[in-house]
Amino acid sequence: MTDLLLVGASGLAREALNVVRASLEFRVIGILDDNEGRYGTTIDGVGVLGALSLVHEHPSASLVICVGRGTHRALIDERLRRIGVTDKRYARVIHSAVDVPRDCHVGAGSIVLAGVVLTSGVILGRHVVVMPNATLTHGNRVESFATLCAGVTLGGGVRVAEEAYLGMNSAVRERVRIGRRATLGMGAALLHDLPAGETWVGVPAARALAPVVQSKRLTEAESRSR
């Protein structure tokens, strides 16, 4: 068995831990987190050893970043790269019941939880997180640090860019593209390309108004009524 360190004392760490414990591939030896208030505590029996810098005290251990937001995973990955951590040290955590066909690929550091379906020609980049019961169909490309929440469904040929976030039970029409750091809301049905950095919600999905814009419009309406 290979020693494994989880990076990030989080709910995702608990989920990854359950997947790892059900396999015979890894032995979790601890959790690294920069939050000093968590040092010496445990998550499901696994100790929080200390800061990310301790990674060098366990040079033979594999790593997996267990942080929910892709933007945060990207920042942690960059920090670890600066101190010499390469892709060779990152594990892939894949639930034992998930079938990964020969023409599919799961990138370094990615986490694939129970009930996920990969049909054909699905490519996941580095540090992608796919939550339970998501369905990825033929030709999907999910780039590094993207997050697909529970129940997400992608039609054929969908492209999801880096650090994008797809909310629970959202669905994406075939051949649609989702831009970098874009967000698709829970239960949304995306029929058209979602530009980088934007948040879309609803059925069919459309661009969400920023809270500041909504507040401004409300103030104007109130002023007109007086």
C-alpha positions, 0 to 999 in steps of 0.5 A: 500500500502507498502512503497518502496525505490529504491536503485540506481538512474539509468535508471533501477530505472525509469523502476521499477518506471513505473511498481510500479506506474501501480500497487496498491501494492507499494508507492515509497517514495524515492531513495537512492544513495551514489552519493552525486551529486544526493542528492536533485534531482529527477527521474521522480518526485521521490526524491533522499533522500541520502545515502544507510545508510538512509535505517534505517530511513524508517524501514517499507519500502521495498527495491529493488536494481535498478542497471543494472550490477549484480556484482554491485547489489551483492556489494550493497546487501552485504553492506546492509546485513552488516547493518542488511538488510535481504531478508524480506525487499526486494520487488519483482517488476513484471509487472502486465501483466507478468504471473507467473505460480504456478510452477515458483518462483521469488526471493527476490529483483528481477525485471521482466519487461513488456512482459516477458514470464515464461512458466513452472518450471522457478526459478529466484534467488535473485536480478535477473533482466529480461528486456522486452520481454525475454522468459524463458522456462521450467526448466530454473534456473537463479541464483542470481544477473544475468541480462537478457537483452531485448529479451533474449530467453532461451531454456528448462533446461538452467542454468544461474549462479550468476552475469552472463549477457546476452545481448539484443536478445541473444539466448541460446540452451536448457540444456546449462550452463552459468557460474558465471560472464560470458557475452553473447553478443548482438544477440549471439546464444549460443550452448555450455556451457559458462565458468565462467568469459568469454565473448562470442559473435557471431552466433554461439557464441564463446569466444571473444578475450580480447582487450589487446590480439587483440592489441598485435597481431596487433602490432606484425603484423605491426612489421612483415610488416616493 
